[in-house]
Amino acid sequence: MQTVVLDTNALLMPFEIRINLDLALQDLLGEVRILVPGPLVGELKHLDHRFAGAALSLARKYEIVPTAETGDNAVVELAKKEGAYVLTNDKELRRRLRKERIPLIYLRSGTHLTLETY
């Protein structure tokens, strides 16, 4: 079973473009374990975005894991610790993940998820 860490951007994806993350990740990787860094829950509570509440409900559906870091650092920390993929569309985070050779999943053409491994 593969593990996938979601960032805030990924949690908003289903509501912005109508993609079922569970099905899309299963199609890509088979059976998956989905993790959300704990600090992202607090970030979603204070986010001024029309889908923040829905994204918060979605986050609570997955396994929430406490981390020492916050924001993108929490995502990277958890991915390294778990040997996990990261699902994000954040360009800066994607650059950082590539630099640190952490496998990533991102939305391509606004329609489907693409896998990038090293």
C-alpha positions in Angstrom: 0.0 0.0 0.0 1.3 3.4 -1.0 1.1 6.4 1.3 0.1 9.9 0.0 0.5 13.2 2.0 -2.0 16.0 1.0 -1.2 19.7 1.2 -3.9 22.4 1.6 -4.0 22.9 -2.2 -4.8 19.2 -2.7 -7.6 19.4 -0.1 -9.2 22.2 -2.1 -8.9 20.4 -5.5 -12.1 18.3 -5.3 -14.2 21.4 -4.8 -12.5 23.6 -7.3 -12.3 21.2 -10.2 -14.6 18.4 -9.1 -12.2 15.5 -8.9 -12.7 12.5 -6.5 -9.3 12.3 -4.8 -9.9 8.8 -3.4 -10.8 7.3 -6.8 -8.1 9.3 -8.7 -5.4 8.1 -6.3 -6.6 4.5 -6.4 -6.5 4.6 -10.2 -2.9 5.9 -10.1 -1.5 3.9 -7.2 -3.9 1.1 -6.2 -4.7 0.9 -2.5 -3.5 4.1 -0.7 -3.2 5.5 2.8 -3.9 9.2 2.8 -2.3 11.5 5.4 -2.9 15.1 6.3 -0.3 17.0 8.4 -2.0 18.2 11.6 -1.0 21.9 11.2 -2.9 22.0 7.9 -6.2 21.5 9.8 -5.5 24.8 11.7 -4.5 26.4 8.4 -7.8 25.4 6.8 -9.8 26.7 9.8 -8.4 30.2 9.3 -8.2 30.2 5.5 -10.3 32.8 3.7 -11.4 30.6 0.8 -15.0 29.7 -0.2 -14.2 26.0 0.0 -12.1 26.0 3.2 -14.9 24.5 5.3 -15.5 21.7 2.8 -11.8 21.1 2.6 -11.6 20.9 6.4 -14.4 18.3 6.4 -12.5 16.3 3.8 -9.2 16.5 5.8 -10.9 15.1 8.8 -11.9 12.1 6.8 -8.3 11.1 6.4 -5.6 10.2 8.9 -4.3 13.5 10.6 -0.7 13.2 11.7 0.9 15.7 14.2 4.2 17.2 12.9 6.8 19.5 14.5 6.8 21.8 11.4 4.0 23.9 9.9 2.8 24.7 6.3 4.9 23.2 3.5 7.6 22.2 6.0 5.0 19.9 7.7 4.2 18.3 4.3 7.8 17.6 3.5 8.6 16.4 7.0 5.7 13.9 6.9 6.5 12.7 3.4 10.1 12.0 4.3 9.2 10.3 7.6 6.6 8.1 5.9 8.4 7.5 2.5 5.3 8.9 0.9 4.2 10.7 -2.2 2.9 14.3 -1.9 -0.2 15.4 -3.8 0.0 19.1 -4.5 -0.5 21.7 -7.3 1.6 24.3 -5.5 4.5 25.2 -7.9 6.9 26.3 -5.2 6.3 23.1 -3.2 6.6 21.0 -6.3 10.0 22.5 -7.0 11.1 21.8 -3.5 9.9 18.2 -3.6 11.8 17.6 -6.9 14.9 19.1 -5.3 14.6 16.8 -2.3 13.7 13.9 -4.6 10.3 13.2 -3.0 7.8 11.6 -5.4 4.9 13.8 -6.2 1.5 13.7 -7.7 -0.1 16.8 -9.3 -3.0 17.8 -11.5 -2.3 17.8 -15.2 -4.5 19.7 -17.7 -7.0 20.3 -15.0 -8.4 16.8 -15.5 -6.2 14.0 -14.2 -3.5 13.3 -11.7 0.1 12.6 -12.9 2.8 10.8 -11.0 6.4 12.0 -10.9 9.0 9.7 -9.2 12.7 9.6 -8.8 
